[in-house]
Amino acid sequence: MTSQFDLLLTQLLEEWYRNTYKHINYTDTFSRKALLEFVKAIEDRVMYKHCLEDRVSMAEMDEAYWEWLDENADRLAAEDEEYRHNNCEKDGV
């Protein structure tokens, strides 16, 4: 690894720590627990933002949602209208 990579990793760790714990760590060392949390957070974020398989899964879920919504839009609109109508009667509006 290069010194540039180490610098960026340090900056990332400091930013994560500040964001997670809402204060600055004034030393250059961290607890093992905090470092393991950092690694897990970075792993989750990298997979979410850059993993091809995750992107494909999200797109498939997105397509499935829109198909489901197309099939159920009229029913959902009717349920929403009935809910609003019943609540307006209770409130006297």
C-alpha positions as CSV (number, residue, x, y, z in Angstrom):
1,M,0.0,0.0,0.0
2,T,1.2,3.5,-0.7
3,S,1.5,6.4,1.6
4,Q,-1.4,8.1,-0.2
5,F,-3.6,5.1,0.5
6,D,-2.6,5.2,4.2
7,L,-3.4,8.9,4.3
8,L,-6.9,8.4,2.7
9,L,-7.6,5.4,5.0
10,T,-6.7,7.5,8.1
11,Q,-8.9,10.3,6.9
12,L,-11.7,7.9,6.3
13,L,-11.3,6.4,9.7
14,E,-11.3,9.8,11.4
15,E,-14.4,10.9,9.5
16,W,-16.2,7.6,10.3
17,Y,-15.3,7.9,14.0
18,R,-16.4,11.6,14.1
19,N,-19.7,10.7,12.4
20,T,-20.4,7.6,14.5
21,Y,-19.3,8.8,17.9
22,K,-20.1,12.5,17.4
23,H,-16.7,13.6,18.6
24,I,-13.1,13.7,17.4
25,N,-10.5,11.2,18.5
26,Y,-7.5,13.3,19.2
27,T,-5.1,10.3,19.1
28,D,-4.0,8.2,16.1
29,T,-5.1,5.0,17.8
30,F,-8.6,3.4,18.2
31,S,-10.0,0.6,20.2
32,R,-10.2,-2.8,18.6
33,K,-14.0,-2.7,18.9
34,A,-14.1,0.6,17.1
35,L,-11.8,-0.6,14.3
36,L,-13.9,-3.7,13.8
37,E,-17.1,-1.6,13.6
38,F,-15.3,0.6,11.1
39,V,-14.3,-2.3,8.9
40,K,-17.9,-3.6,8.9
41,A,-19.3,-0.2,8.1
42,I,-16.8,0.2,5.2
43,E,-17.6,-3.3,4.0
44,D,-21.3,-2.6,4.0
45,R,-20.9,0.7,2.3
46,V,-18.5,-0.6,-0.4
47,M,-20.8,-3.5,-1.2
48,Y,-23.8,-1.3,-1.3
49,K,-22.2,1.3,-3.6
50,H,-19.9,-0.9,-5.8
51,C,-20.9,-4.6,-5.7
52,L,-22.2,-5.8,-9.1
53,E,-24.2,-8.6,-7.6
54,D,-25.9,-6.2,-5.1
55,R,-26.7,-3.8,-8.0
56,V,-28.3,-6.6,-10.0
57,S,-30.3,-7.7,-7.0
58,M,-31.5,-4.2,-6.2
59,A,-32.5,-3.7,-9.9
60,E,-34.4,-7.0,-9.8
61,M,-36.2,-6.0,-6.6
62,D,-36.9,-2.6,-8.1
63,E,-38.4,-4.1,-11.2
64,A,-40.5,-6.6,-9.1
65,Y,-41.8,-3.7,-7.0
66,W,-42.9,-1.7,-10.0
67,E,-44.6,-4.8,-11.5
68,W,-46.4,-5.4,-8.1
69,L,-47.4,-1.7,-8.0
70,D,-48.8,-1.8,-11.5
71,E,-50.9,-4.8,-10.5
72,N,-52.1,-3.4,-7.2
73,A,-52.3,0.4,-7.9
74,D,-56.1,0.5,-8.2
75,R,-56.7,-1.6,-5.1
76,L,-54.2,0.5,-3.1
77,A,-55.8,3.8,-4.3
78,A,-59.3,2.4,-3.3
79,E,-58.0,1.4,0.2
80,D,-56.4,4.8,0.6
81,E,-59.6,6.6,-0.4
82,E,-61.6,4.5,2.0
83,Y,-59.2,5.1,4.8
84,R,-59.2,8.9,4.2
85,H,-63.0,8.9,4.0
86,N,-63.4,7.0,7.3
87,N,-61.0,9.3,9.0
88,C,-62.7,12.4,7.7
89,E,-66.0,11.2,9.0
90,K,-64.5,10.5,12.5
91,D,-63.0,14.0,12.6
92,G,-66.2,15.6,11.3
93,V,-64.6,17.1,8.3
